[in-house]
Amino acid sequence: MLTKNINSVFFSKANLVFKMVLFLLILVMLATVVGFSIIAPISKGVRADIAEVGLGFKFGRYVQASITGENVEFARQELIDAIYKIDDVIDAWPGEVLGTIIAFIFVMALFGIIYFMSYFSLSDILNHFMSSNSHYGFGANLIANARKSIIFALWYVLYTLGIYGIGFTVSIALGLVIGRVSALAGLFIMYLLALSTLALRRALTAFWLPGMVTLGLNSRDSFYKNFELLKGRFWKTFGAYFMLYMISFVLLVLTTFVTFGVASLFMFAAIWLYFEIRDMVCFYHVNGMKYYIDEQTVVNPKKLYKDAILDDENFTL
């Protein structure tokens, strides 16, 4: 039932994908211009030395070797040596490295804050549609909710950095350790733990934003409400997001190869929209709130599925 309702809302609001793509393009261009103008002058020497290390290239070669089974030990050792060489780069350029890190954190924080502000606007648009079949523009909503959304975004950036910092570090470290025994197993564990990190980030706060836009709670109260609603539902939520991220990864890879990357941004926006809709639908459902799944149909979670499609009385929301 939930999946069907999520899909119905998604197709009803699919036009948001194009607005989200435009927003992402503007945001990426802004971050690129600001980032390059700040970081490039500071990090010239550091970038040259890191390029000589070839960390990214050697990681790619390790992945390829793990899949093919050829020269695996050599590729793994080459990757580990490259990681150790980063220490030499840091020792050679201490001031530049510190300045680059600070500048990079600033640019990423700016990007993250604006990006997560859009989470609030997107959820608010979905809430208006699901609660009263109302329609609001993406840009107008972003401006109108700037004060509320920036508070949420600031906390969410810190939360995301903590989850990703721990999760991805553990996934890479454990993957390399297991890779000593079996390269393919190490790569597989690294992949699963990375997906688990992404799923954990969404699952732990699935009801945070819906509580803000639906109940009008502030960021702190909605955060507490989120964990109240997650009791007894966390593992189911985590499992659902783990599967969704696994499917999303496959879709992104296929889209990238089939369209040579042209449609990748649209696929990313569609996945992002689907995730936000899932959080909203689950929130409405858990709280027994009636909601539109399209312009003609309202669902009442308190009724059995066969009785959930609304009769006349249910149009009073």
Buried (B, 14 or more C-beta within 10 A) or exposed (E): EEEEBBBBBBEBBEEBBEBBBBBBEEBEEBBEEBBEEBBEEBBEBBBEBBEEBBBEEBBEBBBEBBEEEEBBEEBBEBBBEBBEBBEEBBEEBEEBBEBBBEBBEBBBBBBBBBBBBBBBBBBBBBBBBBBEBEEBEBEEBBEBBBEBBBBBBBBBBEBBBEBBEEBBEBBBEBBBEBBEEEBBEBBBBBBBBBBBBBBBBBBBBBBBBBBBBBBEBEBEEBBEBBEEBBEEBBEEBBEBBBEBBBEBBEBBEEBBEEEEEEBBBBBBBBBBBBBBBBBBBBBBBBBEBBBBBBEEBBBBBEBEEEEBBBEEEBEEE
